[in-house]
Amino acid sequence: MARGQHLSLGQYVFLVEDAHCWDKLRWPFEQQDISRRLAIVRDYRNDLAHWAVDAPAEDAAALAATGGLLKLLKLVDHDPAV
């Protein structure tokens, strides 16, 4: 498996969906919720990166999901330098 810093956003979804990997994280969140949030953010990012025609920058729900995921990840980030 690739090292964490070399994974794409889409690969993180698969990583979180793997029960063995999820158990190692020991996060206080529901696995399916984090997986769903990552998938929304991945799709939103892909739309932005690949210039989807239906203006993904105006997708308020995806933008809110992205902000929500970032807040959750900040809770489990153990890097004091950030």
DRENZA-277203 format. One line per field, with one value per residue (C-alpha): x, y, z. Coordinates in steps of 0.001 Angstrom, whole numbers, always signed. Example, Ala and Ser with C-alpha at 12.3 -4.5 7.8 and 13.67 -1.06 7.14 Angstrom:
<rs>
x = [+12300  +13670]
y = [-4500  -1060]
z = [+7800  +7140]
</rs>
This chain:
<rs>
x = [+0  +1181  +2449  -40  +1579  +1340  -2367  -4887  -8105  -9982  -7695  -8461  -12077  -10977  -8593  -11319  -13731  -11258  -12251  -8670  -7390  -10369  -9779  -6172  -7273  -9271  -11267  -14347  -16506  -18766  -16860  -19703  -20130  -16463  -16478  -19561  -18024  -14769  -16669  -18570  -15347  -13589  -16393  -16483  -12715  -12876  -15577  -13474  -10238  -11784  -13892  -17331  -19840  -22464  -20456  -19336  -17968  -21580  -22467  -23264  -23920  -20567  -18763  -20404  -19495  -15891  -15807  -17409  -14888  -12011  -13366  -13617  -10107  -8725  -10096  -8019  -4900  -2141  +480  +1140  +3072  -91]
y = [+0  +3530  +5678  +8218  +11292  +9754  +8907  +10788  +12072  +9261  +6669  +7978  +6929  +3338  +3453  +4618  +1995  -795  -2174  -3044  +444  +2096  +154  +1345  +4986  +4663  +7767  +8663  +8961  +6639  +4975  +5316  +9011  +9779  +7665  +9514  +12896  +11983  +10836  +14141  +16126  +13911  +14430  +18171  +18411  +16441  +18730  +21777  +20304  +19099  +22169  +20587  +22670  +22998  +25450  +23246  +26333  +27254  +23874  +25062  +21553  +20205  +23282  +22857  +19145  +20069  +22525  +19972  +17287  +19689  +20497  +16792  +16089  +18942  +17177  +14080  +15817  +15189  +17401  +20338  +22144  +22784]
z = [+0  -693  +2114  +3418  +1928  -1554  -1509  -3595  -2079  -3786  -2212  +1263  +762  +111  +3063  +5458  +4116  +4929  +8351  +9325  +8502  +10170  +13392  +13475  +13316  +16544  +15650  +17697  +14563  +12605  +9774  +7272  +8073  +7452  +4292  +3010  +3809  +2079  -1012  -1171  -824  -3410  -5929  -5238  -5665  -8907  -10267  -9432  -10778  -14018  -14747  -14515  -16427  -13705  -11555  -8629  -6885  -6195  -4664  -1144  +206  -1021  +248  +3669  +3687  +2931  +5826  +8129  +7229  +7836  +11301  +12160  +10912  +12994  +16067  +15391  +14071  +16582  +14932  +17288  +14528  +12521]
</rs>
